[in-house]
Amino acid sequence: MSHNDSSDHLKRGLSNRHIQLIALGGAIGTGLFLGSSEAIKIAGPAVLIGYAITGFIAFMIMRQLAEMTVQEPVAGSFSHFAYRYWSDFAGFASGWNYWLLYILVGMSELTAAAGYIQHWFPIPTWISVLAFFILINAVNLAAVKVYGEVEFWFAIIKVVAVISMILFGGWLLFSGNAGPEATVTNLWTHGGFMPTGFTGLILALAVIMFSFGGLELVGITAAEAKDPEKTIPKATNQVIYRILIFYIGALAVLLCLHPWNQIDPNQSAFVTVFDYLDHNMVANILNFVVLTAALSVYNSGLYCNSRMLYSLAEQGNAPKRLMKTNHRGTPVYAVLFSGVIVLTVVVINYYIPKEAFRILMALVTSTLVINWIMISFTHIMFRRQKNKEGVVPKFKALFYPIGNIVCLAFLFGILVLLGMDEGKRISVLLIPVWVIILGIGYAVKAFLGKQKPTQS
């Protein structure tokens, strides 16, 4: 098949603004709008410190990924690097693990979106899930530039909403229109700034970390980024501080407007606070925003999945047919395959609508941690090889190798915390099962004598 008909090549149709907003879109979702409520309940106002700590860890890991992708901008990024600089099995496992992560994220976000719709229309969740599934898959089958534009505007809605909420909340706070209970002293008058102590802060980190999942999409976009040597470093540096401003700024305003111990951990803190303040219109607007956020994350996740499958096929770790692209440079079969797997969420929501979201989110958390562990460890192997070759990275990660050690210790600590939580323990217990499945898959691939992966 010739290169001219674009049958097996992606196209560089993403600019810096697309890449930044794709990463923001992947990170600003259910983790912030729903997950923050649980984190607040665990740590109180000290959750702000937790977000700062986790944000710094996320920044170091994203710099590690960026160093590799700037040096070698390829589809599927860290799956390629795990294969090339670690081992065949590492590349196979990291790619399929990341694919599974966003399959589960897609299922959970579609389920969450259906739940938000019920705020206005009490229709069965599976109907909403199916409608949103068709819409987002249609977007991903279009040219990558169309996807980039749609995700850009999805993310714009979320960013504008969060900034508006910070400004409006700040106005309510300092104008006195929120009532006498809304005061900065809420940060320390209800049991202190760390009401649950240092232990509470540590336990909250496992919940907080999930909010930063999606930042690694900066690396996944490398193969379709215009001038990746400039756009990837810029996007990496700018995205993280914007995320920290949005997260810490928004939560600080919420915690000032309303006592932390009166926030329901099972509902969005954003909607809860403005409902309490009798701003029903604002609460409805925020419900629309969290709906947009869920769809945005699924949109980013489906994009990520299709590109990871493309990379796996390129390496020989998935059927070569998944590399097939249309004349617009979209990996059609990869998008369709991921879409068909995610479609099973319609069945899940039909039979167990009330339990679907909780079950899916429990499975998401541990796969996210595994991916970040593999990124950081792969970067160590990458840098060692480049040092042997005398190659100076074009864009360096921070504090190598100490930064990698700190990140890995933090991530393994998160797994320990997940194992200590009875409600989340299943996500850790299933890790060995998933590793066995990956091992069997790799053994079958080797037995069938599939073509050895080729380097890009």
C-alpha positions as CSV (number, residue, x, y, z in Angstrom):
1,M,0.0,0.0,0.0
2,S,1.5,3.3,-1.0
3,H,2.3,6.2,1.3
4,N,0.6,8.6,-0.9
5,D,-2.9,7.3,-0.1
6,S,-2.2,7.7,3.6
7,S,-3.2,4.1,4.2
8,D,-0.8,3.6,7.1
9,H,0.3,7.1,8.3
10,L,-1.0,9.6,10.8
11,K,-1.1,13.3,9.9
12,R,0.4,16.1,11.9
13,G,-2.8,18.2,12.4
14,L,-2.5,19.3,16.0
15,S,-1.1,22.7,17.0
16,N,0.1,23.8,20.5
17,R,-3.4,25.1,21.4
18,H,-4.9,21.7,20.4
19,I,-2.3,19.8,22.5
20,Q,-2.7,21.9,25.6
21,L,-6.5,21.8,25.5
22,I,-6.4,18.0,24.8
23,A,-4.3,17.5,28.0
24,L,-6.6,19.9,29.9
25,G,-9.6,18.1,28.6
26,G,-8.2,14.8,29.7
27,A,-7.4,16.0,33.2
28,I,-10.4,18.3,34.0
29,G,-13.2,15.7,34.4
30,T,-14.9,13.5,36.9
31,G,-11.7,13.5,39.1
32,L,-12.1,17.2,39.8
33,F,-15.8,17.6,39.7
34,L,-16.7,14.5,41.7
35,G,-13.5,13.1,43.1
36,S,-12.6,16.3,44.9
37,S,-15.6,15.9,47.2
38,E,-14.3,12.6,48.6
39,A,-10.8,14.0,48.9
40,I,-12.2,17.0,50.9
41,K,-14.0,14.6,53.2
42,I,-10.8,12.6,53.9
43,A,-8.4,15.5,54.4
44,G,-10.4,18.7,55.0
45,P,-8.9,22.0,53.8
46,A,-5.4,20.3,53.8
47,V,-6.6,18.8,50.5
48,L,-5.1,21.9,48.9
49,I,-1.6,20.7,50.0
50,G,-2.4,17.3,48.6
51,Y,-3.2,18.7,45.2
52,A,0.1,20.7,45.3
53,I,2.1,17.6,46.2
54,T,0.4,15.4,43.6
55,G,0.6,18.1,41.0
56,F,4.4,18.3,41.4
57,I,4.8,14.6,41.0
58,A,2.6,14.7,37.9
59,F,4.7,17.5,36.5
60,M,7.9,15.5,37.0
61,I,6.4,12.5,35.3
62,M,5.1,14.6,32.4
63,R,8.5,16.1,31.9
64,Q,10.0,12.6,31.8
65,L,7.5,11.6,29.1
66,A,8.1,14.9,27.2
67,E,11.8,14.3,27.2
68,M,11.3,11.0,25.4
69,T,8.6,12.2,23.0
70,V,10.5,15.3,21.9
71,Q,13.5,13.1,21.2
72,E,11.4,10.6,19.2
73,P,7.9,11.9,18.4
74,V,6.0,8.7,17.5
75,A,2.5,7.4,17.9
76,G,1.7,5.7,21.2
77,S,4.8,7.3,22.7
78,F,5.7,5.5,25.9
79,S,4.6,2.1,24.6
80,H,7.2,2.6,21.9
81,F,9.8,3.6,24.4
82,A,9.0,0.8,26.8
83,Y,9.5,-1.6,23.9
84,R,12.7,0.0,22.6
85,Y,14.5,0.8,25.8
86,W,13.2,-1.8,28.2
87,S,11.9,-5.1,26.7
88,D,9.5,-6.6,24.2
89,F,7.1,-7.6,27.0
90,A,7.3,-4.1,28.6
91,G,6.2,-2.5,25.3
92,F,3.5,-5.0,24.8
93,A,2.2,-4.7,28.4
94,S,2.4,-0.9,28.7
95,G,0.6,-0.4,25.4
96,W,-2.3,-2.7,26.2
97,N,-2.5,-1.5,29.8
98,Y,-2.9,2.1,28.6
99,W,-5.5,0.9,26.1
100,L,-7.4,-0.8,28.9
101,L,-7.1,2.3,31.1
102,Y,-8.9,4.5,28.6
103,I,-11.4,1.8,27.7
104,L,-12.4,1.8,31.4
105,V,-12.2,5.6,31.6
106,G,-14.5,5.8,28.6
107,M,-17.0,3.5,30.1
108,S,-17.0,5.4,33.4
109,E,-17.3,8.8,31.8
110,L,-20.2,7.8,29.6
111,T,-21.9,6.4,32.7
112,A,-21.2,9.6,34.6
113,A,-22.6,11.7,31.6
114,A,-25.8,9.6,31.6
115,G,-26.1,10.3,35.4
116,Y,-25.8,14.1,34.8
117,I,-28.6,13.9,32.2
118,Q,-30.9,12.5,34.8
119,H,-30.6,15.8,36.6
120,W,-32.9,17.1,33.9
121,F,-34.4,14.1,32.2
122,P,-35.1,10.9,34.1
123,I,-34.5,8.5,31.2
124,P,-32.7,5.1,31.4
125,T,-29.0,5.7,31.6
126,W,-28.3,3.2,28.8
127,I,-30.1,5.3,26.3
128,S,-28.0,8.4,27.1
129,V,-24.9,6.3,27.0
130,L,-25.7,5.0,23.6
131,A,-26.5,8.5,22.2
132,F,-23.2,10.0,23.5
133,F,-21.3,6.9,22.3
134,I,-22.5,7.5,18.7
135,L,-21.7,11.2,18.9
136,I,-18.2,11.0,20.2
137,N,-17.2,8.1,17.9
138,A,-18.4,10.1,14.9
139,V,-16.1,12.9,15.9
140,N,-13.1,10.5,16.2
141,L,-13.7,9.1,12.8
142,A,-13.3,12.5,11.3
143,A,-9.9,14.1,10.5
144,V,-7.6,14.6,13.5
145,K,-8.0,18.4,13.0
146,V,-11.8,18.0,13.6
147,Y,-11.1,16.0,16.7
148,G,-8.7,18.7,17.9
149,E,-11.2,21.5,17.3
150,V,-14.0,19.6,19.1
151,E,-11.8,18.8,22.0
152,F,-10.5,22.4,22.0
153,W,-14.0,23.8,22.5
154,F,-15.0,21.0,24.9
155,A,-12.0,22.1,27.1
156,I,-12.7,25.8,26.6
157,I,-16.2,25.3,28.1
158,K,-14.6,23.6,31.2
159,V,-11.8,26.1,31.5
160,V,-14.1,29.1,31.2
161,A,-16.5,27.5,33.7
162,V,-13.8,26.9,36.3
163,I,-12.4,30.4,35.9
164,S,-15.9,31.9,36.1
165,M,-16.7,29.8,39.2
166,I,-13.5,31.1,40.9
167,L,-14.3,34.7,40.0
168,F,-18.0,34.4,40.9
169,G,-17.2,32.5,44.1
170,G,-14.6,35.1,45.0
171,W,-17.1,37.9,44.4
172,L,-19.7,36.2,46.6
173,L,-17.0,35.7,49.3
174,F,-15.7,39.2,49.5
175,S,-19.0,41.1,48.8
176,G,-20.8,39.3,51.6
177,N,-23.5,38.1,49.3
178,A,-22.9,34.5,50.2
179,G,-23.9,35.1,53.8
180,P,-22.0,35.2,57.1
181,E,-21.0,31.6,56.9
182,A,-18.9,32.2,53.8
183,T,-15.5,33.4,55.1
184,V,-11.8,32.6,54.6
185,T,-11.8,31.4,58.2
186,N,-13.6,28.3,57.0
187,L,-10.2,27.0,56.0
188,W,-9.2,26.6,59.7
189,T,-12.1,27.1,62.1
190,H,-13.7,23.6,61.6
191,G,-11.1,21.5,63.3
192,G,-8.1,23.3,61.9
193,F,-6.5,23.4,58.5
194,M,-5.6,19.7,58.9
195,P,-8.6,18.4,60.8
196,T,-7.9,14.7,60.1
197,G,-4.2,15.1,60.7
198,F,-1.3,14.1,58.6
199,T,-2.8,10.7,58.1
200,G,-5.9,12.2,56.5
201,L,-3.7,14.1,54.1
202,I,-1.7,11.0,53.1
203,L,-4.9,8.9,52.6
204,A,-6.4,11.6,50.4
205,L,-3.5,11.4,48.0
206,A,-4.8,8.2,46.4
207,V,-8.1,10.0,45.5
208,I,-6.3,13.2,44.4
209,M,-3.9,11.4,42.1
210,F,-6.8,10.2,39.9
211,S,-7.7,13.9,39.2
212,F,-4.4,14.3,37.3
213,G,-4.9,11.3,35.0
214,G,-5.0,12.5,31.4
215,L,-2.0,14.8,31.4
216,E,0.0,12.1,29.7
217,L,-2.1,12.8,26.6
218,V,0.5,15.4,25.7
219,G,2.8,12.5,24.9
220,I,0.3,10.5,22.9
221,T,-0.3,13.5,20.6
222,A,3.4,13.7,19.6
223,A,3.0,11.9,16.3
224,E,0.4,14.3,15.2
225,A,1.8,17.5,16.6
226,K,3.1,20.2,14.4
227,D,6.8,20.9,15.2
228,P,6.8,18.6,18.3
229,E,10.2,20.0,19.4
230,K,8.5,23.3,20.2
231,T,4.9,22.3,20.9
232,I,5.4,19.4,23.3
233,P,7.8,21.2,25.8
234,K,5.5,24.3,25.7
235,A,2.4,22.3,26.2
236,T,3.9,20.2,29.0
237,N,5.1,23.2,31.0
238,Q,1.9,25.3,30.5
239,V,-0.6,22.6,31.2
240,I,0.6,21.7,34.6
241,Y,0.6,25.1,36.2
242,R,-2.8,25.8,34.7
243,I,-4.2,22.6,36.2
244,L,-2.8,23.6,39.6
245,I,-4.3,27.0,39.4
246,F,-7.7,25.5,38.4
247,Y,-7.7,22.8,41.0
248,I,-6.2,24.6,43.9
249,G,-7.9,28.0,43.1
250,A,-11.4,26.4,42.6
251,L,-11.2,24.2,45.7
252,A,-9.9,27.1,47.8
253,V,-12.9,29.2,46.9
254,L,-15.3,26.4,47.6
255,L,-13.7,25.7,50.9
256,C,-14.1,29.3,51.9
257,L,-17.7,29.5,50.7
258,H,-18.8,26.5,52.7
259,P,-17.5,24.5,55.7
260,W,-15.6,21.4,54.5
261,N,-17.4,19.1,56.8
262,Q,-20.8,19.9,55.3
263,I,-19.8,18.8,51.8
264,D,-21.4,15.5,50.6
265,P,-18.6,13.2,49.4
266,N,-21.1,11.4,47.0
267,Q,-22.0,14.6,45.1
268,S,-20.1,17.2,43.2
269,A,-18.8,19.8,45.6
270,F,-19.3,22.5,43.0
271,V,-23.0,21.8,42.5
272,T,-23.5,21.2,46.3
273,V,-22.1,24.5,47.4
274,F,-24.0,26.6,44.9
275,D,-27.2,24.7,45.6
276,Y,-26.7,25.5,49.3
277,L,-26.2,29.2,48.4
278,D,-29.5,29.1,46.6
279,H,-28.0,29.8,43.2
280,N,-30.0,27.2,41.3
281,M,-29.2,28.7,37.9
282,V,-25.4,28.4,38.6
283,A,-25.9,24.8,39.8
284,N,-27.7,23.9,36.6
285,I,-24.9,25.6,34.6
286,L,-22.3,23.6,36.5
287,N,-24.3,20.4,35.9
288,F,-24.0,21.2,32.2
289,V,-20.2,21.8,32.6
290,V,-19.7,18.4,34.4
291,L,-21.6,16.8,31.6
292,T,-19.3,18.4,29.0
293,A,-16.4,17.4,31.2
294,A,-17.4,13.7,31.1
295,L,-17.9,13.8,27.3
296,S,-14.6,15.6,26.8
297,V,-12.6,13.0,28.7
298,Y,-14.3,10.2,26.7
299,N,-13.4,12.1,23.5
300,S,-9.8,12.3,24.6
301,G,-9.8,8.7,25.8
302,L,-11.1,7.3,22.5
303,Y,-8.5,9.4,20.6
304,C,-5.8,8.0,22.9
305,N,-7.0,4.4,22.5
306,S,-7.0,4.5,18.8
307,R,-3.4,5.9,18.6
308,M,-2.2,3.4,21.2
309,L,-3.6,0.6,19.1
310,Y,-1.9,2.1,16.0
311,S,1.4,2.1,17.9
312,L,0.9,-1.5,19.1
313,A,0.1,-2.7,15.5
314,E,3.2,-0.8,14.3
315,Q,5.3,-2.7,16.8
316,G,3.7,-6.0,15.9
317,N,1.9,-6.3,19.2
318,A,-1.5,-6.0,17.6
319,P,-3.0,-6.9,14.2
320,K,-1.4,-4.9,11.4
321,R,-4.9,-4.0,10.1
322,L,-5.3,-1.6,13.0
323,M,-2.7,0.6,11.3
324,K,-5.1,1.3,8.4
325,T,-5.9,5.0,8.0
326,N,-8.3,6.7,5.7
327,H,-7.5,9.6,3.4
328,R,-7.9,12.0,6.3
329,G,-5.1,10.2,8.3
330,T,-7.5,8.7,10.9
331,P,-6.8,5.2,12.1
332,V,-10.3,3.9,11.3
333,Y,-10.1,0.3,12.4
334,A,-8.4,1.3,15.7
335,V,-11.2,3.8,16.4
336,L,-13.8,1.2,15.6
337,F,-12.2,-1.6,17.6
338,S,-11.9,0.6,20.7
339,G,-15.5,1.8,20.2
340,V,-16.9,-1.7,20.0
341,I,-15.3,-2.7,23.3
342,V,-16.5,0.5,25.0
343,L,-20.0,-0.2,23.6
344,T,-20.3,-3.0,26.2
345,V,-20.9,-0.2,28.7
346,V,-24.5,0.1,27.3
347,V,-25.1,-3.5,28.4
348,I,-23.6,-2.8,31.8
349,N,-25.8,0.2,32.3
350,Y,-28.8,-1.8,31.2
351,Y,-28.4,-4.5,33.8
352,I,-26.7,-2.7,36.7
353,P,-27.2,1.0,36.3
354,K,-26.7,1.9,39.9
355,E,-23.5,0.0,40.4
356,A,-21.9,0.6,37.0
357,F,-20.0,3.8,37.8
358,R,-18.6,2.6,41.2
359,I,-17.3,-0.6,39.7
360,L,-15.7,1.0,36.7
361,M,-13.9,3.7,38.7
362,A,-12.4,1.1,41.0
363,L,-10.8,-0.6,38.0
364,V,-9.5,2.7,36.5
365,T,-7.4,3.8,39.5
366,S,-4.8,1.0,39.6
367,T,-4.3,1.0,35.8
368,L,-3.5,4.7,35.9
369,V,-0.9,4.1,38.6
370,I,0.7,1.3,36.6
371,N,1.0,3.5,33.6
372,W,2.7,6.3,35.4
373,I,5.1,3.8,37.0
374,M,6.0,2.4,33.6
375,I,6.5,6.0,32.2
376,S,9.0,6.9,35.0
377,F,10.9,3.6,34.9
378,T,11.1,3.6,31.1
379,H,12.5,7.1,31.2
380,I,15.4,5.8,33.4
381,M,16.2,3.1,30.8
382,F,15.9,5.7,28.0
383,R,18.3,8.2,29.7
384,R,20.8,5.5,30.4
385,Q,20.9,4.5,26.8
386,K,21.2,8.1,25.6
387,N,24.0,8.7,28.0
388,K,25.9,5.7,26.6
389,E,25.4,7.0,23.1
390,G,26.6,10.5,24.1
391,V,23.2,12.0,23.1
392,V,22.1,15.1,25.0
393,P,18.3,15.3,25.3
394,K,16.6,18.2,23.5
395,F,14.3,18.7,26.4
396,K,15.4,17.4,29.8
397,A,13.2,16.0,32.6
398,L,13.7,17.4,36.1
399,F,16.1,16.0,38.7
400,Y,17.1,12.8,36.9
401,P,17.5,10.2,38.4
402,I,16.4,11.4,41.9
403,G,13.2,12.7,40.5
404,N,12.3,9.3,39.0
405,I,13.0,7.6,42.3
406,V,10.8,10.0,44.2
407,C,8.0,9.5,41.6
408,L,8.2,5.8,41.8
409,A,8.2,5.8,45.6
410,F,5.1,8.0,45.5
411,L,3.3,5.8,43.1
412,F,4.0,2.6,44.9
413,G,2.9,4.3,48.0
414,I,-0.4,5.1,46.3
415,L,-0.9,1.4,45.6
416,V,-0.4,0.7,49.3
417,L,-3.0,3.3,50.2
418,L,-5.4,1.8,47.7
419,G,-4.9,-1.6,49.2
420,M,-5.7,-0.2,52.7
421,D,-9.0,1.2,51.5
422,E,-11.7,-1.6,51.6
423,G,-13.7,0.1,48.9
424,K,-10.7,0.4,46.5
425,R,-8.8,-2.8,47.5
426,I,-10.3,-4.7,44.5
427,S,-8.5,-2.5,42.1
428,V,-5.1,-3.5,43.6
429,L,-6.0,-7.2,44.0
430,L,-6.9,-7.4,40.3
431,I,-3.4,-6.2,39.2
432,P,-1.8,-9.7,39.4
433,V,-4.8,-11.1,37.4
434,W,-4.2,-8.4,34.7
435,V,-0.5,-9.1,34.6
436,I,-1.2,-12.8,34.1
437,I,-3.6,-12.0,31.2
438,L,-0.9,-9.8,29.6
439,G,1.6,-12.6,30.0
440,I,-0.7,-15.1,28.4
441,G,-1.4,-12.7,25.5
442,Y,2.3,-12.1,25.0
443,A,3.0,-15.8,25.1
444,V,0.3,-16.5,22.5
445,K,1.7,-13.8,20.3
446,A,5.1,-15.3,20.5
447,F,3.8,-18.8,19.9
448,L,1.9,-17.8,16.8
449,G,5.2,-16.4,15.5
450,K,3.9,-12.9,14.8
451,Q,6.2,-10.5,13.1
452,K,8.9,-9.1,15.5
453,P,8.1,-5.4,16.4
454,T,10.0,-2.9,14.2
455,Q,11.4,0.3,15.4
456,S,10.0,3.6,14.2
